[in-house]
Amino acid sequence: MFKAKFSIIGVISISLMLAGCARESTANNSVNDETLIQAPIQVVAASGVFGVATKSKDGISSEITPPAKYIPGKFASGQLPGYTNNTFTFKFTNNSSAELDLPSLIVSARSGAEQVCVDVLDADNGYAGAPSTPLAVGASVNFKWGISCPSKSGADLKITLQVAGIDIYEANGKLA
């Protein structure tokens, strides 16, 4: 009986010590949540409005045509019920000193009160995303893009284009 009591007391003591160690090690490894979620501040290379070409300092001409209403095809992805669908064309001319890495293009669209829009991919109607090859020096390209936004027609719309992690162009206007 004495051995059983001693064993139980020993197991409880070891459990309490291990539980205490775990709490202390967690407290010592705390990280400031602010540092994990703050994105670096980037300056847009060129900024403008829909329908007007803008040239960056490094020689890249960018334009986003004015948005137009859009009805995605039957097999399109990204269209959401109750959202406003818009389409436009991206136009790039690369007069910089290096290829423009268009396969890495990220499009960020926000409407209304900074609500996030989603991309609509509709390959059957020519909305297949960014080109799959870099844009050579001296070359130009145009391609269609579609978005689905939670805001209604007439709401503010801001589109930022990012290539290889660098904001290269931002256009502002209104949803069609």
Sequence and secondary structure as in RCSB ss.txt:
>XXXX:A:sequence
MFKAKFSIIGVISISLMLAGCARESTANNSVNDETLIQAPIQVVAASGVFGVATKSKDGISSEITPPAKYIPGKF
ASGQLPGYTNNTFTFKFTNNSSAELDLPSLIVSARSGAEQVCVDVLDADNGYAGAPSTPLAVGASVNFKWGISCP
SKSGADLKITLQVAGIDIYEANGKLA
>XXXX:A:secstr
 HHHHHHHHHHHHHHHHHHHHHHHHHHHT   HHHHH       S EEETT  EE TTSEEEEE   EE    TT
 BS  TT EEEEEEEEEEE SSS B GGG EEEEEETTTEE EEEBBGGGTB  S SS B TT EEEEEEEEEES
S TTSEEEEEEEETTEEEEEEEEE  
